[in-house]
Amino acid sequence: MRTKLFISALCAFAALAGTADVPGKVTLKTGDVYSGAVRWSARDKAYVVTKGKLETQYKADDVESVEVEKPAAFAVAAAQVAKGQGAAAIPALRKIVKDYAHLQWDKIAGRYLAEAYVADEKPAEALKVCQGIIDGEPSAAYRGDLAPAYWSALLSLNRQSQLEKALERAEKGDDRFSHGAALIMRGDIAMKAGNGSGDACKKALIDGYLRVVFLYKDAEIADRLRPEALYKAARCFDTLNHSTRADTMRTELKRAYANSPWANK
């Protein structure tokens, strides 16, 4: 009986627990900024900022943004995924997603974790990771860093209806990064539907990849979108035997984004 009570108490505590305390700042919609050790309280649906002995709580609806320090293990794990060594990065990324729930890095690490699973031909695991974050923050399905990985998992699992709904939300929204990422996914959908044929490449180029290459040159998001679009456009031109255009795409990729994983491919 005591054992059962102890286990019940542990489960109750886990349900109420928040994330770890992380140095950072919370910006309210009023413009006020509060710095200190930040954590998310799942029980209260609020951010808690601790500074010295003072602990203050801010409801999620009142918060404009949260910025916290980058997790120590993130850079190495992300580099492993970029190099095709995603399996080695999975434990570290899983921990970051758990510890940084609602603290900015959960979605970024979640994207890399999902990409690692997809590369390892485990799209169901990727979808599970994404869905866990989306359940707490529905907009992550169509906006921000996690969304492209979520879409890739849905595409791999042939969840066309879910994928289409998410893309439509992204395309109707006001987030330019999500718009561009949705265009790349439109290209990926065309390639999968046409089994990489010449006709599929033409559709992928027109509907997706080339739009990103030529319309998303603004510095703020170009680094996050154009390398992938340039790489995929070059492969399409190869299939179509347009070697000069393929070389143009690769030259631009290596010139402008030499440090990108897509350039390394």
C-alpha positions as a printed Julia matrix, in Angstrom:
265×3 Matrix{Float64}:
  0.0    0.0     0.0
  2.81   2.41    0.93
  4.57   1.59   -2.33
  1.45   2.43   -4.33
  1.03   5.71   -2.47
  4.68   6.57   -3.08
  4.37   5.87   -6.81
  1.16   7.91   -7.0
  2.91  10.79   -5.27
  5.79  10.63   -7.76
  3.38  10.65  -10.7
  1.5   13.62   -9.29
  4.76  15.49   -8.76
  5.89  14.77  -12.32
  2.6   16.11  -13.7
  3.0   19.35  -11.77
  6.7   19.82  -12.36
  7.97  22.42  -14.77
 11.17  22.7   -16.76
 14.63  23.27  -15.35
 15.7   26.77  -14.31
 17.59  28.36  -17.21
 19.27  31.81  -17.34
 17.26  34.09  -19.61
 14.59  36.76  -19.85
 10.85  37.07  -20.25
  9.38  39.94  -22.27
  5.76  40.83  -21.56
  3.3   42.2   -24.1
  3.52  45.5   -22.21
  7.19  45.72  -23.18
  8.49  45.05  -19.67
 11.48  42.71  -19.51
 12.38  40.47  -16.55
 15.69  38.62  -16.35
 16.81  35.8   -14.1
 16.46  32.04  -13.88
 13.47  31.15  -16.05
 11.35  28.01  -15.91
  7.96  26.88  -17.19
  5.28  25.83  -14.73
  3.08  23.22  -16.39
  0.63  23.35  -13.5
  0.05  27.1   -13.69
  0.62  27.54  -17.43
  3.01  30.33  -16.57
  6.66  31.35  -16.67
  8.49  31.74  -13.39
 11.44  34.12  -13.11
 13.71  33.83  -10.07
 16.18  36.57   -9.23
 17.95  36.2    -5.91
 15.27  35.27   -3.4
 12.49  36.87   -5.42
 10.29  34.56   -7.53
  7.71  36.08   -9.87
  5.17  34.31  -12.09
  3.91  35.54  -15.46
  0.92  33.94  -17.19
  1.6   32.66  -20.72
 -1.11  34.92  -22.19
  0.77  37.98  -20.9
  4.14  36.96  -22.37
  5.37  38.24  -25.72
  8.59  36.22  -25.9
 11.03  34.13  -23.89
 14.78  34.02  -24.52
 17.08  31.62  -22.67
 20.69  30.55  -23.04
 21.51  27.89  -25.61
 21.73  24.39  -24.08
 25.36  23.33  -23.71
 24.87  20.08  -25.65
 22.9   21.6   -28.52
 25.71  22.68  -30.87
 27.41  19.28  -30.9
 24.1   17.42  -31.35
 22.98  19.7   -34.2
 26.33  19.24  -35.95
 25.97  15.48  -35.67
 22.56  15.59  -37.34
 23.93  17.84  -40.11
 26.74  15.34  -40.76
 24.36  12.41  -41.04
 25.21  11.12  -37.55
 21.77  11.74  -36.13
 21.55   8.48  -34.17
 24.4    9.64  -31.94
 22.62  12.95  -31.25
 19.25  11.5   -30.27
 19.87  11.1   -26.48
 21.11  14.7   -26.07
 18.31  16.14  -28.19
 15.64  14.18  -26.34
 16.91  15.63  -23.06
 16.89  19.19  -24.41
 13.32  18.81  -25.69
 12.25  17.6   -22.25
 14.21  20.08  -20.12
 13.44  23.11  -22.29
  9.7   22.58  -22.84
  8.16  26.0   -23.61
 11.63  27.55  -23.32
 12.45  28.3   -26.95
 14.97  25.51  -27.53
 12.44  22.68  -27.3
 11.16  23.43  -30.8
 14.63  23.95  -32.29
 16.0   20.78  -30.71
 12.74  19.04  -31.61
 13.32  19.83  -35.26
 16.8   18.29  -35.2
 15.54  15.29  -33.23
 12.74  14.69  -35.72
 15.17  15.07  -38.63
 17.45  12.5   -37.0
 14.57  10.04  -36.71
 13.42  10.62  -40.3
 16.98  10.08  -41.57
 17.09   6.89  -39.51
 13.86   5.79  -41.26
 11.83   6.17  -38.09
  9.22   8.76  -39.15
  6.71   7.52  -36.55
  9.2    8.43  -33.8
  9.75  11.81  -35.45
  6.02  12.45  -35.52
  5.73  11.46  -31.85
  8.4   14.03  -30.9
  6.7   16.78  -32.9
  3.24  15.94  -31.65
  4.4   16.09  -28.05
  5.48  19.71  -28.58
  2.47  20.62  -30.72
  0.05  19.33  -28.07
  1.35  22.06  -25.76
  1.74  24.7   -28.47
 -0.55  24.05  -31.47
  0.97  26.81  -33.61
  4.23  24.82  -33.77
  2.51  22.63  -36.38
  2.56  25.43  -38.94
  4.87  28.13  -37.65
  8.51  28.27  -36.61
 11.45  25.9   -36.37
  9.62  22.67  -35.63
  7.09  22.87  -38.46
  9.31  21.72  -41.39
 10.37  18.59  -39.49
  6.76  17.88  -38.58
  5.76  18.19  -42.24
  8.58  15.85  -43.31
  7.39  13.22  -40.85
  3.81  13.55  -42.14
  5.03  13.25  -45.74
  7.04  10.12  -44.91
  3.99   8.57  -43.27
  1.65   9.6   -46.1
 -0.51  11.68  -43.75
 -1.64  13.88  -46.61
 -4.7   15.4   -44.94
 -2.8   16.5   -41.84
  0.05  17.8   -43.95
 -2.22  19.84  -46.2
 -3.98  21.45  -43.23
 -0.65  22.47  -41.69
  0.68  23.88  -44.95
 -2.48  25.88  -45.54
 -2.15  27.43  -42.08
  1.49  28.28  -42.79
  0.66  29.85  -46.15
 -2.15  31.95  -44.69
 -0.1   33.16  -41.74
  2.22  36.15  -41.45
  5.49  34.31  -40.73
  7.79  34.64  -43.74
 10.02  31.73  -42.74
  7.03  29.41  -42.55
  5.87  30.63  -45.99
  9.22  29.71  -47.5
  9.46  26.39  -45.69
  5.99  25.53  -46.98
  7.14  26.19  -50.55
 10.05  23.79  -50.12
  7.63  21.19  -48.79
  5.39  21.75  -51.83
  8.41  20.81  -53.92
  9.06  17.72  -51.81
  5.43  16.66  -52.16
  5.65  16.97  -55.96
  8.85  14.91  -56.01
  7.36  12.14  -53.92
  4.09  12.06  -55.86
  5.96  11.8   -59.16
  8.69   9.45  -57.93
 11.38  11.95  -58.87
 10.48  11.88  -62.58
 11.2   14.68  -65.0
  7.63  15.96  -64.74
  7.86  15.82  -60.95
 11.07  17.87  -61.07
  9.46  20.52  -63.24
  6.53  20.84  -60.85
  8.82  20.88  -57.79
 10.94  23.64  -59.31
  7.98  25.81  -60.32
  5.82  25.24  -57.24
  8.55  25.3   -54.65
 12.32  25.34  -54.93
 12.88  28.15  -57.43
 10.38  30.41  -55.68
 12.48  30.18  -52.53
 15.75  30.63  -54.44
 14.61  33.87  -56.07
 12.1   35.33  -53.6
 13.72  34.68  -50.22
 17.04  36.49  -50.42
 16.45  38.75  -47.41
 19.29  38.16  -44.96
 17.09  37.47  -41.95
 15.77  34.17  -43.24
 17.84  33.41  -46.37
 20.32  31.27  -44.43
 17.47  29.13  -43.11
 15.77  28.5   -46.46
 17.85  29.1   -49.57
 20.59  26.45  -49.04
 18.05  23.62  -49.04
 16.16  25.1   -51.99
 19.37  25.57  -54.01
 20.48  22.0   -53.31
 17.14  20.48  -54.26
 16.81  22.7   -57.34
 20.26  21.57  -58.52
 19.24  17.91  -58.22
 16.08  18.58  -60.19
 18.05  20.27  -62.97
 20.4   17.27  -63.03
 17.44  14.96  -63.61
 16.23  17.25  -66.42
 19.75  17.24  -67.95
 20.07  21.0   -67.53
 23.67  20.83  -66.34
 24.38  24.55  -66.72
 21.45  25.5   -64.51
 22.36  22.79  -62.0
 25.91  24.18  -61.83
 24.52  27.68  -61.31
 22.51  26.48  -58.31
 25.51  24.65  -56.81
 27.86  27.56  -57.37
 25.49  29.91  -55.57
 25.05  27.4   -52.76
 28.79  27.01  -52.19
 29.49  30.72  -52.63
 26.81  32.11  -50.34
 26.36  29.28  -47.85
 29.69  27.48  -47.7
 29.15  26.41  -44.08
 25.67  25.02  -44.66
 25.11  21.26  -44.35
 23.47  21.47  -47.78
 26.72  22.79  -49.28
 28.59  19.9   -47.69
 26.28  17.49  -49.52
